Amino acid sequence: MELEGRRVLVTGAASGIGRATVERLERGGARVAAFDVAPPAEGTDVETVRWWRVDVAQEPDVAAATAEAAEWLGGQVDVLVHVAGIMRAQRAPVHEIPVDVWDEVMSVNLRGTFLMVKHVIPRLPPGGGALVLVSSVAGVFVGSGSFPYGASKGGMHGLAMTLEERLQGTGIRVTELCPGSVHTPLLEASLAEATRRAGDASYRDAVTARWIEPAQVAEVLAFLASPAADILRGTIRTI
């Protein structure tokens, strides 16, 4: 896979899919700017990876860190791999969801996607570059166990489709990856919330019976970050 020297910015990089993707890109020879509101995991700080503490929902954070990252990468960003996201109110009835919980999920998942795209596009190579947005099967192909999460991922899907349409002719490639159930700390916490709310583990058992590992998703994202994926457009899903 052609990743040698590829300049990639990854959000949500400290755990789960994001962490696995940073590690896979680095092994493949890419230079990686890693964004997360949490500190990096031990053992992932290497010469070709640099970390920034970034809240993707806050434009001053995103603007400053993206500018610094682009400079460190060599003046441009070849690929944005946007993974950052949160999940709240798993299996909660819609009439019981507090507005602040709804707003928090929308702020990170949807506003954060918009802000990252807004500030990365001017730093893509002239006539090229790629935006790889990680959405979800939930909210795009099926409903979600979380109302705010499903709505935010549906919003990301709409943004991705609009970006693809409006950026035609610019050379910028837009792809949206929709993973299914992935064995991440985010989903673990969400399933624990669902179990507490329901008083049994039936929902958790149904989800864990079909989940996949972050490293498997990272392989797909590494391909989407490579020049070999330049023929791809639109929405891709996993099992």
N, C-alpha and C positions, 0 to 999 in steps of 0.2 A: 504494500500500500504506500502511495507516494505522500509521505508526511514530512520528509526531511526538509527542514527550514521553513515549514508552514507556520505562519504566525496566527495563533488562535487565542481568542478571549473566551473563557468559560465562566459562567455564573453558577451559583449554587455549588461551588467547588469543594466545600469542606467535607461533604459526606455523600453517601448514596450514589446516585447516577453521576452527579457532578464530579465527585472524587474519583470514581472509577474511570471517568472520561479523561480527566487530567492525567492520571497515571498511564492510560493507554496512549494518549497523544504523545506524552513525553517519551515513552518507550519507542514510539514510532519515529522519533526525531523531530517532533514539532517543538516550537518555542511557545510557551503557554503563559498567558496572563490569567490568573485565577482570582475571581471575585467571590466573596461570601461575607455575610454579616457575622459569621462565626469564625474562630481562628482555624488555621489549617490543622489537619490531622498530623500526628507525629510521623516522621519519616517520608513526608511528601515534599519537603522543601529541598529542591535540587537547583543546580545552576541554570537550567533551562526553564524553570518554573518560578514565577514571582507572584506573591500574594498581595492582595489589597483587601482591606476590610471595607465592604460596601453594602449599604442598604439600598437595594435596587428600587425601592419605593420612594427614595429621596433624590430629587434631581441634582442638588449640589454634590452629593456623594457620587452619583453616576457620572456627572459631567467632569468632575476633577479626576476621578480614578481612570475614566476612559481616556482622557487626554494623556495622563501619565503612562498608562499601559501602552498606548499607541507609540509613544516616544520610545519606551523601553523595548518594544517589539521591533523597532527600526523605522518608525515613522508612519506605519500603516498597520491595519488589522486585516488579515486575509479572510478570516472566518469568525463570526460570532456563534458560539454554541450556548444558547440561553436555556439553562436548566432550573434556575432558582424558582422556588415556589413553596407554598405552605398549604396545609389542609386542616380545616377546623369543622366542628359540628357534625362529625360523622354519625349518621343515622338519627340526627335530631329532627323532630318535626319542624316544618317550616315556620309554624306559628310560635315556636319557642326559641328561635334563633335571634340573639341580640343584634341590633343594628351595628354595634361596634365590631362584632365578630365578622359579619358580612363585609363591612368596610375594610377590615384588616386583610382578609383574603383577597378582595378585589384590588387593594392597594399593592400588595406584593405580586400577585399572579398576573394581573392585567395591566395596571399602571406600570409595574416594573418592566414588563415586556416592551411596552411602548417607549419607556425612557431609554432602555438599552438600545433598541433599534434606532431611536432618534439620534443618540450620540455616537453610535458606531458607524452608521451609514456615511457620514462625511469623512470617515477615516478608512474606508475601504479603498482598495486600489482603483484607479481610474478605469472604468469599463469592465470591472470585475468584482470579485469578492462574493461571499456567501453569508446568508443569515439562516441558521439552523435553530429553529424554535422547538423546544420540547413541551408539548401540550399533554394530552392524555386521551386514551380511549374513552374515559368517562367525560361526558360533556360534549363529545364530538360524535362518537359512534353509538354510545349507549348512555343511559342516565348514570348519575353518580350517587354514591351513598351519602354525599355531602352536598346540600343545595348550593352553598356559596362556591365550593370547589368546582362543581359541575358547571355553574354559570360562568365562572372565571375562565375555565378552559374552553368553553364554547365561545367566549369573547376572544380568546387567543386565536382560535380557529378562524374567526371572522377577520381578525387583523392579518393573519398570515395570508388568507386568500386575497385580501385587498392589497397587501404589499406585493404579492406576486403579480397581480393585474397592473398595478400602477407603476411597478418597476420594470415592466417589459421594455426591452430596448436599451436598458442601461447596462446590461451585462451582469447585474447582481442576481445571483441565484437565491431563491427562497424555498426552503423545504421545512415542513412541519412534521416532527416525529411524535406519534401518539402511542406511548407504551401502555401495555395493560397493567396488571398487578405486578409491581416490582418490589422485591424484598429489601426495603430501605428503612432507615430509622423513622422517616416521615410516615410511611404506611404502618409500621409497627405501632407507633404512638396513636395513629388514627384508629386502628383496629382495637387497641386497648380501650380507647374512648367509647367505641361502639359496644364493646363487651360490657363495660361498666353501665352504660345506659340501658342496654337490653337485659342485663342480668344473666346472660348466657353467651356462649362462644360460637353459636351457630353461624353468625355472619363472618366472624374471623375464620372459621374452619372452611367456609365456602371460598373465601378469597385466597387463603394460603394454599389451598389445594391446586391452584392454577398459577401461582406466582413464579416469576423468573428472577434471575440475579442481575444486579447492577452491571457486572462485567459484560454480560451478554448485550445489554443496551449500549454500553460503552463501545463495543465493537461496531455496532451500527452507526453510532455518532462519529466514530473515527473515520469510517468510510464516507459519511456525509460531509466531513470536513476536508476530505481529500479531493484533488482535481478529478479523480475517477468518477465522482458523483456529479460532475458538471452537466450530465445529460438528464438528471433528475429534477423534477419540479413537484410542488404540491404536497399532499398529505400522505404519509406512510404510517402504517400501524404495525405493532407487534402482536403476538398472541396475548 
